[in-house]
Amino acid sequence: MQLTIEKLVYGGDGLARLPADEHGPGKAVFVPFVLEGERIEALLVEQKRSFARGRVEAILEASRRRVEPHCPYFRRCGGCHYQHAAYEHQLEIKATILKENLRRIAKLELEGEVTIHPSPPWNYRNRTRLKVRTAPEFALGYYKFNSHELLAVEDCPVSSPLINRGIAAFWRMGRERTVPEGIHEVEFFANADDTQLLIETSCGPGTPSTPIREWAETVRSVLPEIAGVVAFRAQSAHGGNTAEPKQIAAAQARALVYKTSDVSYQVSTGAFFQVNRHLINELVEIVSDGYSGESALDFYAGVGLFSTVLARSFAQVIAVESSQTSHADLLHNSPSNVKAVRATTFDFLRSSSGKLRPDLVVVDPPRSGLGENVVQSLVGLGAHQMTYISCDPATVSRDLACLLSAGYRIEQVHLVDLFPQTYHLESVFHLAR
């Protein structure tokens, strides 16, 4: 059937509508790889009570913002969503989606403009994780779009040049049958100047450690920039819960030193760190610039990306992180006036209720956001300034609705494009009351 795309929505799809019938307005149809205003011929591939999903069969009237995708795997690979849009238009799409989520969920109409921070659109990732198949024949790649079927990939244009050399080296080992059985994922992590590579592999339960250990010792010979290899094995599930992966092999370095314009961070395998190698300095500046005082709180602190810099303008910073691996790096990276606490944000706030009066609170939660309990606890701290870093426009809109009702106001909004070619968007909100 023929459809006209009304707008793009978070998740990468375009929204169209089926023709109205006797039951009322036509229900929504979500179609990937389209642009606003395009007229398409689509095939419906899924019908639900309140919506449907479609697949583009032909572009009948193309947007003038449509471009030729840069990657031969685009549309088959599930990693990228916007390669068919000019990069400047990708930024417009994301800003519109952010505003629409704030309007719909937080009932908030932004008074000022969103400050947009673009990225070089290609080779920006410093960390890339791929699936591995060793039998019956070797393959390395991503899942196909909307599936769990492996798509073999030999080059990834959003990953750094060194990571792509690492992918090529892994393919050489695979074709030579030197990648041991049991490895089902590999992650490449490159340092700031793209000169060193840390490799983390994940193995299935029961994978013997000896061949993995012997292989890890030889990997550096295929690519001199490889600083180290660490292998983990998934543990068997007990009572429905899967235990933490167990390290079964390591060769050479287990961490990289990641140098930004101001700080050098130790980042170990398994620790969280921002993936856009071009915008890390800018993100830190957006979060920390212009703030000073006696005390600051940094929640979901990771390895200390923000707290280490905030320590220069605050007498004391308390950095809270729940991951054991990230917390170990946080301890290593923290100057003397940063107190690194290993706890969940909720547990820390619950145990510290009434004891803290910070000048600034910084929160960088996972995609699920803060949630009502954490928001209410944060409000109870009484901080006059708060900075919220978000990777999901829906959950930040939900949390902002609570913060605004508690008396906070939005002073600045930044859209930091950490993920070009994808629907993912990073936003930073500066709040005050």
Sequence and secondary structure as in RCSB ss.txt:
>XXXX:A:sequence
MQLTIEKLVYGGDGLARLPADEHGPGKAVFVPFVLEGERIEALLVEQKRSFARGRVEAILEASRRRVEPHCPYFR
RCGGCHYQHAAYEHQLEIKATILKENLRRIAKLELEGEVTIHPSPPWNYRNRTRLKVRTAPEFALGYYKFNSHEL
LAVEDCPVSSPLINRGIAAFWRMGRERTVPEGIHEVEFFANADDTQLLIETSCGPGTPSTPIREWAETVRSVLPE
IAGVVAFRAQSAHGGNTAEPKQIAAAQARALVYKTSDVSYQVSTGAFFQVNRHLINELVEIVSDGYSGESALDFY
AGVGLFSTVLARSFAQVIAVESSQTSHADLLHNSPSNVKAVRATTFDFLRSSSGKLRPDLVVVDPPRSGLGENVV
QSLVGLGAHQMTYISCDPATVSRDLACLLSAGYRIEQVHLVDLFPQTYHLESVFHLAR
>XXXX:A:secstr
 EEE  EE TTSEEEEE   BTTBS  EEEEES  TT EEEEEEEEE SSEEEEEEEEEEE  TTB   S TTBT
TBSS S TTB HHHHHHHHHHHHHHHHHHHS    SS  EEE   SSS BSEEEEEEE SSS EEEEEBTTSSSE
EE S  TTB HHHHHHHHHHHHHHHTT S TTEEEEEEEE TTS  EEEEEEE TT  HHHHHHHHHHGGGG TT
EEEEEEEE   EETTEE   EEEEEEE SEEEEE SS EEEEETT    SBTTTHHHHHHHHHTT  EEEEEEES
 TTTTTHHHHTTTEEEEEEEE  HHHHHHHHHH  TTEEEEES HHHHHHHTTTT   SEEEE   TT   HHHH
HHHHHHT SEEEEEES HHHHHHHHHHHHHTT EEEEEEEE SSTTSS  EEEEEEE 
